[in-house]
């Protein structure tokens, strides 16, 4: 069976990280999110995949190529305009020649979730098999009402007072060819898109059989907001196997599983608690502390007296000395001056809030640091309050406390007044 994976979206909720890359290419545990997704499909027995692309498609094509590196055959189709999930899946009509798997490429999934949908579909042969997952906040998803395994109703983002089910659409489908006829008859939603849930709803109203395979929340994660990236990173690193391809100097201490790639160097006095990932060519230490669930990309420098905890440092980041980065995401080519501190905990101990698409919302996390875009520079002694975001190519001057989001291409400097008096 072939698979069709949507990877065309821009990921505006993940800004500033997606200003320079598709959300599907955000690195998590040493690999792009989309690679983890494709490997789950491969481990389910899927070898032929069509990627529907649009935003910064060249980055995806250049990285994955024809798929041979992953043991797969990957083809590409371009969605000229982002007109919804149904419109995107319709592009695949000439590619598939029977029933096919269809997924959203910004999901972190494992093969068990895919196999659950496949096995049910191959056993019962419905028009559509969807997957559902039980969530605490169904108002953020499409709620699915079930009668045993049969889908009887789909309600897109129901209001809290009208929630009929905590089973949410998990974005992994197995479609028969009937889906294309339904898509052709699907109108546009109030937000101007053709939604695949509307197409499935149409099949239900016709009396076609639509079944649901329930999957575990542990097998699925919707990576749609910045803090979801940290959760995805934690899940991936929990599966990491201890392997050292680089150099660990005498006097460095490693506890728990860590992966140290080729040409990476762990200097004397470094203390690393796994699970952790150290990318190719990175230089760690001396005398620094890398705490669990930290992913460090390629050619990263973490120097003396630095502490990194539960964070993602992308390629070519430089954190020279005397700095703390906790529960944060640092984009490529960032350079943090000595004494840079990312705060990650509120005084009142309540969940940290963050602005997403102009709206301040709760992250649901007690600890959340900074999300920093690419090529940011910080001066000595700069401090970042919990939940702030720093846009790409911005400079934060020395001794500045950042309480609010900083747009891209911004220079923030502190003006001081010096008084001179005679003794």
Backbone torsions as a table, in degrees:
resi	resn	phi	psi	omega
1	UNK	NA	143.2	178.8
2	UNK	-92.4	162.7	178.4
3	UNK	-125.7	145.3	174.3
4	UNK	-120.2	122.4	-174.6
5	UNK	-119.2	126.1	178.5
6	UNK	-82.2	122.6	179.1
7	UNK	-141.7	39.4	-175.0
8	UNK	-101.9	-18.5	-171.6
9	UNK	-69.4	157.5	-176.9
10	UNK	-86.6	-35.1	-179.6
11	UNK	77.5	52.4	-176.7
12	UNK	-64.5	-28.3	179.8
13	UNK	-69.0	-14.5	-178.8
14	UNK	-101.5	12.6	175.5
15	UNK	-62.1	146.9	7.5
16	UNK	-86.3	-0.8	-174.6
17	UNK	-62.1	-32.9	-176.3
18	UNK	-92.3	6.8	173.9
19	UNK	-71.0	-22.5	-176.0
20	UNK	-121.1	0.3	-179.1
21	UNK	-157.0	153.3	170.8
22	UNK	-65.5	150.5	179.6
23	UNK	-60.0	-28.0	-178.8
24	UNK	-69.9	-14.5	-178.4
25	UNK	-104.1	9.9	175.2
26	UNK	-67.2	127.4	-176.8
27	UNK	-74.2	132.5	179.0
28	UNK	-136.4	116.4	-179.7
29	UNK	59.1	36.5	175.0
30	UNK	88.6	-4.1	179.2
31	UNK	-136.3	151.6	173.9
32	UNK	-61.3	150.7	177.9
33	UNK	-51.7	-43.4	-177.7
34	UNK	-63.8	-32.1	178.3
35	UNK	-66.1	-42.4	175.5
36	UNK	-58.5	-40.0	-179.7
37	UNK	-63.7	-47.1	-178.7
38	UNK	-66.0	-36.7	178.9
39	UNK	-65.4	-34.5	175.8
40	UNK	-64.5	-39.4	176.0
41	UNK	-65.1	-44.6	179.8
42	UNK	-60.5	-42.3	-178.9
43	UNK	-71.5	-10.1	174.2
44	UNK	-93.4	1.2	179.0
45	UNK	98.4	8.1	-179.5
46	UNK	-92.6	127.4	-179.2
47	UNK	-116.0	-25.7	-177.4
48	UNK	-106.3	121.9	-175.5
49	UNK	-132.4	137.0	170.2
50	UNK	-108.5	120.9	176.1
51	UNK	-96.0	123.6	174.7
52	UNK	-90.6	116.1	-171.3
53	UNK	-124.5	162.7	173.9
54	UNK	-158.5	-75.4	-172.9
55	UNK	-66.0	120.5	179.4
56	UNK	48.6	45.9	-175.6
57	UNK	-60.6	-29.5	-177.8
58	UNK	-60.7	-34.9	179.3
59	UNK	-63.6	-40.1	-180.0
60	UNK	-68.7	-45.7	179.7
61	UNK	-61.7	-43.1	-177.2
62	UNK	-65.4	-37.2	-177.1
63	UNK	-75.4	-46.3	-172.4
64	UNK	-92.3	-25.7	179.3
65	UNK	55.5	-135.4	-179.0
66	UNK	-87.3	2.5	176.9
67	UNK	87.5	-3.8	-175.2
68	UNK	-62.4	-30.7	178.8
69	UNK	-62.3	-28.1	179.3
70	UNK	-96.6	1.0	-175.8
71	UNK	75.0	30.6	-178.7
72	UNK	-131.5	170.2	172.5
73	UNK	-116.0	112.1	-175.1
74	UNK	-111.1	129.0	172.3
75	UNK	-115.8	167.0	-175.6
76	UNK	-132.3	144.5	171.3
77	UNK	-136.3	141.7	-173.7
78	UNK	-101.7	123.1	173.4
79	UNK	-87.6	106.1	-171.1
80	UNK	-63.5	-39.2	176.9
81	UNK	-129.0	140.9	179.3
82	UNK	-79.7	97.0	-176.2
83	UNK	-119.3	24.6	174.5
84	UNK	108.4	167.0	-175.4
85	UNK	-69.7	-37.3	178.4
86	UNK	-64.4	-43.6	177.3
87	UNK	-59.8	-40.6	-180.0
88	UNK	-64.9	-46.2	-179.4
89	UNK	-66.0	-28.7	-179.6
90	UNK	-63.1	-25.4	179.8
91	UNK	-62.7	-22.6	-174.7
92	UNK	-85.6	0.8	-173.2
93	UNK	-57.6	-39.0	-179.7
94	UNK	-80.8	-11.1	-177.9
95	UNK	-87.6	-41.6	-176.1
96	UNK	-90.4	151.5	-178.4
97	UNK	-127.4	21.3	179.5
98	UNK	179.5	-154.9	175.3
99	UNK	-64.1	149.1	-176.2
100	UNK	-150.4	154.3	174.1
101	UNK	-84.1	142.1	177.7
102	UNK	-135.2	131.2	-175.6
103	UNK	-140.3	162.1	170.8
104	UNK	-93.8	123.8	-172.2
105	UNK	-73.5	-5.2	178.0
106	UNK	-97.4	17.4	175.1
107	UNK	-95.6	138.3	167.8
108	UNK	-92.6	112.9	-176.6
109	UNK	-131.6	165.1	170.3
110	UNK	-119.6	174.4	-173.6
111	UNK	-66.4	-24.9	-179.5
112	UNK	-63.9	-38.3	178.7
113	UNK	-64.1	-43.0	-179.9
114	UNK	-66.8	-43.5	-178.7
115	UNK	-63.5	-33.1	178.5
116	UNK	-61.3	-44.4	178.8
117	UNK	-68.5	-42.6	-178.3
118	UNK	-62.3	-47.6	-175.2
119	UNK	-64.8	-40.7	178.1
120	UNK	-64.4	-42.7	-177.3
121	UNK	-66.5	-43.6	-178.1
122	UNK	-69.8	-24.3	178.7
123	UNK	-81.3	-42.0	-171.6
124	UNK	-102.3	-21.9	179.4
125	UNK	55.0	51.9	175.6
126	UNK	-77.8	176.2	174.5
127	UNK	-68.5	-38.1	-179.8
128	UNK	-144.9	139.5	166.8
129	UNK	-116.1	126.3	175.3
130	UNK	-111.5	168.2	172.2
131	UNK	-114.3	146.0	176.7
132	UNK	-129.6	153.1	178.8
133	UNK	-137.1	140.5	179.5
134	UNK	-78.6	127.2	-177.4
135	UNK	-127.1	158.7	178.8
136	UNK	-82.4	-21.9	-174.9
137	UNK	-127.0	69.2	-177.1
138	UNK	-62.3	-17.6	178.9
139	UNK	-65.1	-13.4	177.9
140	UNK	-94.1	0.1	-175.6
141	UNK	-132.9	-174.3	169.0
142	UNK	-90.2	113.9	-179.2
143	UNK	-78.4	138.8	-175.2
144	UNK	-116.3	120.2	174.9
145	UNK	-93.2	128.2	-175.0
146	UNK	-118.7	148.4	163.5
147	UNK	-118.2	99.6	-167.9
148	UNK	59.0	-114.5	179.5
149	UNK	-99.9	-3.3	-175.7
150	UNK	-87.3	131.8	177.1
151	UNK	-82.5	123.5	-179.4
152	UNK	-112.4	-18.1	-178.9
153	UNK	-159.1	142.6	175.1
154	UNK	-125.8	123.1	179.2
155	UNK	-119.8	116.4	-177.1
156	UNK	-76.8	118.3	177.2
157	UNK	44.7	66.8	-177.6
158	UNK	-66.1	152.6	174.0
159	UNK	-69.4	149.1	-176.4
160	UNK	-52.1	-35.8	-177.6
161	UNK	-77.3	-11.3	-177.9
162	UNK	-117.2	22.5	179.5
163	UNK	-69.3	124.6	-178.3
164	UNK	-104.4	-12.8	-176.8
165	UNK	-163.4	149.6	173.2
166	UNK	-98.6	7.2	172.2
167	UNK	-83.4	122.5	-177.4
168	UNK	-112.9	151.9	176.1
169	UNK	-63.7	124.0	-176.0
170	UNK	-94.4	-2.5	173.2
171	UNK	77.6	18.7	173.1
172	UNK	-120.4	118.9	-174.9
173	UNK	-124.7	158.0	162.1
174	UNK	-125.3	118.3	-175.0
175	UNK	-107.7	144.2	163.6
176	UNK	-89.1	176.2	-179.9
177	UNK	-66.3	-14.7	179.7
178	UNK	-63.0	-21.7	-176.7
179	UNK	-63.6	-31.4	-176.4
180	UNK	-69.9	-35.9	175.7
181	UNK	-65.9	-39.3	178.6
182	UNK	-66.2	-38.6	179.4
183	UNK	-62.9	-40.9	-179.9
184	UNK	-61.0	-25.3	-179.1
185	UNK	-99.9	4.3	-178.0
186	UNK	-83.7	127.4	177.8
187	UNK	-84.2	-173.9	-178.8
188	UNK	-94.8	139.8	180.0
189	UNK	-75.4	172.3	177.5
190	UNK	-56.9	-25.1	177.7
191	UNK	-91.7	12.5	172.6
192	UNK	79.5	27.0	-178.5
193	UNK	-128.9	153.9	171.5
194	UNK	-90.0	114.9	-174.3
195	UNK	-96.8	134.7	179.7
196	UNK	-66.3	-28.3	176.9
197	UNK	-65.5	-31.6	175.1
198	UNK	-67.5	-37.9	177.5
199	UNK	-64.8	-42.9	178.9
200	UNK	-66.3	-40.3	178.0
201	UNK	-59.7	-37.4	178.2
202	UNK	-62.2	-41.3	178.5
203	UNK	-65.2	-38.7	177.8
204	UNK	-61.7	-44.0	-179.1
205	UNK	-65.8	-26.7	176.1
206	UNK	-77.3	-10.8	-177.5
207	UNK	94.4	7.3	177.8
208	UNK	-72.7	151.0	-178.1
209	UNK	-82.4	123.3	175.0
210	UNK	-124.0	118.7	-176.2
211	UNK	-110.4	160.2	-179.5
212	UNK	-127.1	133.4	171.7
213	UNK	-102.8	119.3	178.8
214	UNK	-79.3	133.7	178.5
215	UNK	-121.5	162.3	-178.7
216	UNK	-80.7	145.2	175.9
217	UNK	-60.9	-27.2	178.9
218	UNK	-70.1	-17.6	-178.8
219	UNK	-97.6	6.0	-169.8
220	UNK	-152.6	141.1	174.0
221	UNK	-152.4	127.1	174.9
222	UNK	-85.5	110.1	-177.1
223	UNK	-93.3	83.8	-174.8
224	UNK	-118.3	-13.0	-178.2
225	UNK	-132.1	158.6	-172.5
226	UNK	-54.6	-40.8	-177.9
227	UNK	-70.7	-20.4	174.4
228	UNK	-65.2	-28.0	178.7
229	UNK	-64.4	-40.9	178.0
230	UNK	-66.1	-38.6	177.3
231	UNK	-65.0	-41.9	178.1
232	UNK	-62.8	-41.5	178.8
233	UNK	-61.4	-41.1	178.8
234	UNK	-62.9	-42.6	-179.2
235	UNK	-64.7	-40.3	179.9
236	UNK	-67.4	-43.8	-176.6
237	UNK	-69.1	-24.0	175.5
238	UNK	-61.7	-22.8	-177.4
239	UNK	-97.5	0.8	-172.3
240	UNK	-70.0	145.7	176.6
241	UNK	-106.6	141.7	-177.9
242	UNK	-66.6	123.7	178.5
243	UNK	-155.6	130.5	-179.0
244	UNK	-120.6	110.3	176.8
245	UNK	-103.6	-19.6	178.9
246	UNK	-94.9	-150.5	-174.2
247	UNK	-116.2	131.3	171.6
248	UNK	-116.6	113.9	-176.8
249	UNK	-71.1	157.4	173.4
250	UNK	-61.6	134.5	-178.3
251	UNK	99.0	-12.4	171.6
252	UNK	-84.0	148.2	-178.0
253	UNK	-122.4	130.0	-179.8
254	UNK	-124.1	127.7	178.2
255	UNK	-128.4	128.7	-179.3
256	UNK	85.6	174.3	-176.0
257	UNK	-72.3	127.5	171.7
258	UNK	-136.6	152.2	173.2
259	UNK	-111.8	122.7	178.0
260	UNK	-116.8	113.4	-174.4
261	UNK	-77.2	172.2	-179.7
262	UNK	-58.9	144.3	177.1
263	UNK	67.0	5.6	173.7
264	UNK	-83.3	151.1	-176.2
265	UNK	-132.7	124.8	175.0
266	UNK	-106.4	110.6	-173.4
267	UNK	-80.6	162.5	-179.7
268	UNK	-56.7	139.0	178.7
269	UNK	90.7	-12.1	176.4
270	UNK	-70.6	141.8	178.0
271	UNK	-123.5	116.2	-175.6
272	UNK	-120.9	123.4	175.0
273	UNK	-105.8	122.3	177.9
274	UNK	-83.8	169.2	5.3
275	UNK	-76.7	141.8	179.3
276	UNK	-153.4	157.1	-179.7
277	UNK	-127.1	126.6	178.2
278	UNK	-118.3	117.3	-173.2
279	UNK	-78.1	169.4	-178.1
280	UNK	-56.6	132.2	173.6
281	UNK	76.6	6.7	-178.6
282	UNK	-81.5	154.2	-174.3
283	UNK	-126.7	112.4	-171.7
284	UNK	-117.0	124.6	176.8
285	UNK	101.2	-174.3	6.6
286	UNK	-80.9	165.6	170.2
287	UNK	55.8	50.7	175.1
288	UNK	-126.5	170.1	-173.8
289	UNK	-127.9	114.2	176.3
290	UNK	-106.6	113.7	-174.8
291	UNK	-93.7	170.6	-173.3
292	UNK	-57.6	154.1	176.5
293	UNK	62.7	39.5	174.3
294	UNK	-108.6	130.2	175.2
295	UNK	-113.3	122.2	-179.3
296	UNK	-115.6	126.0	-175.4
297	UNK	-76.9	-157.9	-176.7
298	UNK	-84.3	142.8	173.4
299	UNK	54.7	43.8	177.9
300	UNK	-98.4	143.2	176.1
301	UNK	-114.7	120.3	172.2
302	UNK	-122.0	114.1	-168.4
303	UNK	-100.1	-156.6	-171.9
304	UNK	-64.8	135.6	172.9
305	UNK	61.5	32.5	174.1
306	UNK	-103.5	150.2	174.8
307	UNK	-128.0	127.0	179.3
308	UNK	-122.7	126.8	-174.8
309	UNK	-135.1	126.3	172.3
310	UNK	47.3	51.6	-174.6
311	UNK	-135.9	165.5	173.9
312	UNK	-117.0	120.4	172.6
313	UNK	-108.9	115.8	-178.6
314	UNK	-77.7	179.5	-173.0
315	UNK	-57.2	143.9	170.5
316	UNK	64.6	25.8	174.2
317	UNK	-80.0	143.4	179.5
318	UNK	-125.8	114.8	175.9
319	UNK	-124.2	91.0	-165.3
320	UNK	-68.2	-50.7	-174.0
321	UNK	-169.4	151.7	169.9
322	UNK	61.8	36.5	-176.4
323	UNK	-125.7	156.6	176.1
324	UNK	-126.4	127.1	175.6
325	UNK	-126.5	114.0	-178.6
326	UNK	-129.8	134.0	174.9
327	UNK	53.2	44.2	-171.5
328	UNK	-131.0	164.3	175.3
329	UNK	-125.5	120.6	-176.8
330	UNK	-114.5	120.5	-176.2
331	UNK	-71.9	174.5	-176.6
332	UNK	-62.0	147.5	171.1
333	UNK	63.6	21.4	175.8
334	UNK	-79.5	147.1	178.9
335	UNK	-129.2	112.1	-176.8
336	UNK	-100.4	122.3	179.9
337	UNK	-68.5	163.6	-178.6
338	UNK	-56.5	136.4	177.4
339	UNK	79.8	15.0	175.3
340	UNK	-71.5	131.5	-176.8
341	UNK	-127.6	130.3	172.1
342	UNK	-106.2	110.0	175.5
343	UNK	-72.8	147.3	-175.6
344	UNK	-137.4	10.3	-175.4
345	UNK	-142.2	131.6	177.6
346	UNK	-79.2	153.0	176.7
347	UNK	-59.6	-38.5	-176.0
348	UNK	-84.4	0.8	175.4
349	UNK	67.2	14.6	178.2
350	UNK	-84.7	164.8	178.9
351	UNK	-58.0	139.3	179.2
352	UNK	-69.3	141.0	178.0
353	UNK	-104.1	154.3	179.9
354	UNK	-146.1	147.2	178.5
355	UNK	-87.0	123.8	179.1
356	UNK	-127.6	119.5	-177.5
357	UNK	51.8	42.3	174.3
358	UNK	84.6	-2.1	-177.7
359	UNK	-117.6	130.6	179.1
360	UNK	-81.9	122.1	-178.5
361	UNK	-134.3	160.6	178.7
362	UNK	-77.5	136.6	175.0
363	UNK	-79.7	-15.6	-174.5
364	UNK	74.4	4.2	-177.5
365	UNK	-109.1	133.7	175.9
366	UNK	-68.1	-31.8	179.8
367	UNK	-125.1	124.0	177.8
368	UNK	-153.3	125.2	-177.5
369	UNK	-94.6	-127.2	-174.7
370	UNK	-108.6	149.7	168.7
371	UNK	-113.4	114.6	-172.0
372	UNK	-115.6	126.8	177.6
373	UNK	-71.4	-174.3	-177.4
374	UNK	-73.0	151.2	169.5
375	UNK	59.5	37.2	174.8
376	UNK	-90.4	141.7	175.5
377	UNK	-121.3	136.1	177.1
378	UNK	-120.0	142.6	177.4
379	UNK	-83.0	172.7	-178.6
380	UNK	-62.4	139.7	175.4
381	UNK	72.5	16.5	178.8
382	UNK	-77.8	142.4	-175.5
383	UNK	-125.8	138.9	-178.0
384	UNK	-123.4	123.4	-179.6
385	UNK	-75.5	159.6	-175.7
386	UNK	-57.9	133.1	171.3
387	UNK	85.6	6.4	180.0
388	UNK	-83.6	156.0	177.6
389	UNK	-122.7	139.9	-178.7
390	UNK	-119.0	123.3	-177.4
391	UNK	-71.2	165.2	-178.1
392	UNK	-61.8	146.4	173.1
393	UNK	63.0	23.7	179.0
394	UNK	-95.2	151.2	177.7
395	UNK	-116.5	127.5	177.3
396	UNK	-111.0	116.2	-174.2
397	UNK	-69.9	173.8	-177.5
398	UNK	-67.2	147.6	172.8
399	UNK	62.0	27.1	178.6
400	UNK	-99.5	137.6	173.0
401	UNK	-102.2	118.0	-176.0
402	UNK	-96.5	111.7	-179.6
403	UNK	-100.0	-21.0	-174.9
404	UNK	-129.4	162.4	178.6
405	UNK	-59.7	143.8	178.5
406	UNK	-113.0	125.2	179.7
407	UNK	-66.8	166.8	176.8
408	UNK	-65.1	155.8	174.3
409	UNK	57.4	41.9	-177.3
410	UNK	-120.0	138.5	172.9
411	UNK	-108.8	122.8	-179.8
412	UNK	-114.1	117.6	-177.9
413	UNK	-126.0	150.3	179.1
414	UNK	-99.2	125.3	175.6
415	UNK	-92.8	129.5	178.8
416	UNK	-122.7	150.1	177.8
417	UNK	-106.6	129.6	-179.7
418	UNK	-110.2	124.1	178.2
419	UNK	-105.5	133.5	177.0
420	UNK	-115.6	130.4	-179.9
421	UNK	-130.0	145.8	174.2
422	UNK	-80.5	140.8	177.2
423	UNK	-75.6	NA	NA
